[in-house]
Amino acid sequence: MDLRLTEEEVAFRAEVRAFLRDNLPASIREKGIAGRKLTKDDYVRWTRILADKGWAVPFWPKQWGGTGWSPVKQSIFLDETQRGNAPEAIAFGVSMVGPVIYTFGSQAQKERFLPRIVDLRDWWCQGFSEPGAGSDLASLRTSARRDGDSWVISGQKTWTTMAQYADWIFVLARTNPQAKKQEGISFFLVDMKTPGITVRPIQTIDGGHEVNEVFLDEVRAPLDALVGEENKGWDYAKFLLANERNGIARVGISKARLDRLRELAALPIYGSGPKIDDPFFRAKIAAVEVELKALEMTQMRVISNRRNDGKPDPASSVLKIKGSEIQQATTELLMEVVGPYALPYETTEDGSNEPPVGFDWSGPLAPTYFNNRKVTIYGGSNEIQRGIIAKAILGL
Ligand SMILES: Cc1cc2nc3c(=O)[nH]c(=O)nc-3n(C[C@H](O)[C@H](O)[C@H](O)COP(=O)(O)OP(=O)(O)OC[C@H]3O[C@@H](n4cnc5c(N)ncnc54)[C@H](O)[C@@H]3O)c2cc1C
């Protein structure tokens, strides 16, 4: 196995870096560095810049806007865009429902939906989890029944990320209550403007509004809202969840946070010198850097394996666990830089006219720390990933 980049791959890295330097709007980059929340407009603006360049959906088939890049190039692109503080692609369209549609959808669904994901004309959200159906997703209770020329869908979804922005939701619903639980589920594409859909915000510990409850009350969707075959939705959901785990290590994001950490730790703090002068703190940074380097190498190994045999690798569960732990460790160290000045509550949303307490850069550190508690839960909780490792890698 050769983990070194080829000359062409090194040149590609430089090309992506130059593109970001010249095209990522400064206001968006600065929000990314500071840890402030991006608006819907920020995401749309950046996605359209990428779409104009042909880079909005790199791993899709070329026919639908993909680039034809190798897995290594895709990984370089992800790493550079994350480290460069560019907004992440809206995964619900690009990595989740898009691949389901181009793999299992009808020609009409492909033509209707895929181009609108590429330039974010349609914002999608994920209607999988329910109260009582998270890790054990197949227990979901939302139901769908045929009635004339419609599906009628009723139930409650929860933790629906950014549903408040969404034009469409993809929904798993039970179409055969008699079948074994995985066998009676279907996959639907539903317009968020349909009567009967209510979105209620869930306020999170970081003070933000990122997740929602979505209620579906006798929602009527046309028959062609069904993806693929009736009662085969679990197969499509498994395919989608495997894609969700790709890139979940977020190595580039942790690199960007470490850049920020070194920068802030070099500043003098009230009443004391820079935090970086403390050898114990430097040792903590070094420990995270070592872990991150090891994660990056493991990610390269997983990618190069994929290059050889083309199969998904259960080692991506290792990437999820280590990647999320490192993300949390970096947000914790950022809080340590300012000590008690990380505590005053400040919103990371735009538009606050309150003067900052402490430094003008310290406000988002605590909300970012609290927000990152989520990374060990979503995308399959770390306990679930450990279960996968025990079975699929260790054979226990
Ligand atoms: C910020 C955030 C955003 C999210 N966005 C979305 C979204 O957009 N759409 C969507 O559909 N869902 C979303 N989710 C939901 C997410 O997929 C679930 O939270 C996750 O699958 C865990 O399910 P749960 O919350 O029901 O916890 P549970 O499944 O009830 O788990 C509770 C605890 O038990 C542990 N546990 C459960 N089963 C096992 C087991 N077999 N072995 C060992 N331990 C176990 C878990 O690890 C966890 O610690 C989001 C979640 C978060 C936190």
The ligand as an ORCA input file, in Angstrom:
! r2SCAN-3c Opt
* xyz 0 1
  C     -27.559     17.165     16.180
  C     -28.296     15.990     15.610
  C     -28.807     16.058     14.348
  C     -29.548     15.001     13.830
  N     -30.105     15.136     12.586
  C     -30.933     14.178     12.132
  C     -31.637     14.373     10.901
  O     -31.491     15.388     10.209
  N     -32.496     13.413     10.506
  C     -32.682     12.261     11.206
  O     -33.455     11.420     10.763
  N     -32.031     12.047     12.372
  C     -31.158     12.992     12.857
  N     -30.509     12.806     14.059
  C     -30.835     11.640     14.865
  C     -29.722     10.641     15.048
  O     -29.584      9.828     13.929
  C     -30.050      9.847     16.315
  O     -29.965     10.749     17.408
  C     -29.127      8.695     16.532
  O     -29.330      7.706     15.571
  C     -29.310      8.089     17.942
  O     -30.651      7.778     18.175
  P     -31.419      8.305     19.469
  O     -31.149      9.748     19.621
  O     -32.832      7.868     19.338
  O     -30.731      7.578     20.684
  P     -30.961      6.060     21.129
  O     -30.923      5.183     19.935
  O     -32.164      6.015     22.009
  O     -29.663      5.810     21.980
  C     -29.533      6.249     23.347
  C     -28.178      5.794     23.850
  O     -28.127      4.347     23.835
  C     -27.029      3.895     23.057
  N     -27.417      2.680     22.308
  C     -28.549      2.505     21.560
  N     -28.561      1.277     20.999
  C     -27.401      0.661     21.378
  C     -26.814     -0.617     21.108
  N     -27.411     -1.499     20.314
  N     -25.607     -0.880     21.669
  C     -24.977      0.016     22.470
  N     -25.483      1.232     22.763
  C     -26.670      1.563     22.224
  C     -26.720      5.036     22.104
  O     -25.382      5.022     21.673
  C     -27.021      6.247     22.976
  O     -25.918      6.544     23.798
  C     -29.730     13.832     14.595
  C     -29.196     13.747     15.877
  C     -28.478     14.812     16.392
  C     -27.928     14.710     17.791
*
